[in-house]
Amino acid sequence: MAKKRYAPEQIINKLRKTEILLSQGATIAVASKRIGVSDHTYYRRRKEYGGMGVGQARRLKELEQENSRLRKLVADLSLDNAILKEASRGNF
């Protein structure tokens, strides 16, 4: 079965619906089933997105993507630097 990917906005909206259901007296198992996720997924998403606004979630994802891009760039530059050092020693 293929995984469903939800946008951060959708996750936050589902968490808000779950909070409403919980305030109405539903259990976590029932509330998470109504939004279509497992209990584990609910807790994981609440840990990551709990108390966050939609704008903050978008910014978080943008920063994670930028961080990933910069890590790749640093890795490439470090490799280039190591190659140049090896070539300058004349160890071939």
C-alpha positions as CSV (number, residue, x, y, z in Angstrom):
1,M,0.0,0.0,0.0
2,A,1.4,3.4,-1.0
3,K,1.9,6.0,1.7
4,K,-0.2,9.1,1.6
5,R,1.7,12.4,1.8
6,Y,-0.1,15.3,3.5
7,A,0.9,18.9,3.3
8,P,1.8,20.5,6.6
9,E,-1.4,22.6,6.4
10,Q,-3.5,19.4,6.1
11,I,-1.7,17.9,9.0
12,I,-2.3,20.9,11.2
13,N,-6.0,21.0,10.2
14,K,-6.4,17.3,11.1
15,L,-4.7,17.9,14.5
16,R,-7.1,20.8,15.2
17,K,-10.0,18.5,14.3
18,T,-8.6,15.9,16.7
19,E,-8.3,18.5,19.5
20,I,-12.0,19.4,19.0
21,L,-13.0,15.7,19.1
22,L,-10.9,15.3,22.3
23,S,-12.5,18.3,23.9
24,Q,-15.9,16.8,23.2
25,G,-15.0,13.7,25.2
26,A,-13.8,11.3,22.5
27,T,-10.8,9.1,23.2
28,I,-7.5,9.4,21.3
29,A,-8.2,6.1,19.6
30,V,-11.6,7.2,18.3
31,A,-10.4,10.7,17.4
32,S,-7.4,9.5,15.4
33,K,-9.5,6.9,13.6
34,R,-12.0,9.6,12.6
35,I,-9.2,11.6,10.9
36,G,-7.9,8.5,9.3
37,V,-4.5,8.0,11.1
38,S,-3.2,5.6,13.6
39,D,-2.5,6.5,17.3
40,H,1.2,6.4,16.6
41,T,0.9,8.7,13.6
42,Y,-1.2,11.1,15.7
43,Y,1.4,11.3,18.5
44,R,4.2,11.7,16.0
45,R,2.5,14.5,14.2
46,R,1.4,16.2,17.4
47,K,5.1,16.1,18.5
48,E,6.2,17.7,15.2
49,Y,3.4,20.2,14.5
50,G,1.7,20.6,17.9
51,G,0.9,24.3,18.7
52,M,2.2,25.4,15.3
53,G,0.3,27.6,12.9
54,V,0.0,27.0,9.2
55,G,2.5,29.7,8.3
56,Q,5.0,28.4,10.8
57,A,4.7,24.9,9.3
58,R,5.3,26.2,5.8
59,R,8.4,28.0,7.0
60,L,9.6,24.9,8.9
61,K,9.5,22.8,5.7
62,E,11.2,25.6,3.7
63,L,14.0,25.7,6.2
64,E,14.4,21.9,6.2
65,Q,14.7,21.9,2.4
66,E,17.2,24.8,2.5
67,N,19.2,23.0,5.2
68,S,19.3,19.8,3.1
69,R,20.5,21.8,0.1
70,L,23.2,23.5,2.1
71,R,24.4,20.2,3.6
72,K,24.8,18.7,0.1
73,L,26.7,21.8,-1.0
74,V,29.1,21.6,2.0
75,A,29.7,17.9,1.3
76,D,30.5,18.6,-2.3
77,L,32.9,21.4,-1.4
78,S,34.6,19.3,1.2
79,L,35.1,16.5,-1.3
80,D,36.5,19.0,-3.9
81,N,38.9,20.4,-1.2
82,A,40.1,16.9,-0.3
83,I,40.8,16.1,-4.0
84,L,42.7,19.4,-4.5
85,K,44.8,18.7,-1.4
86,E,45.6,15.2,-2.6
87,A,46.5,16.5,-6.0
88,S,48.8,19.2,-4.6
89,R,50.8,16.7,-2.6
90,G,51.7,14.9,-5.9
91,N,51.1,11.4,-4.5
92,F,50.2,9.8,-7.8
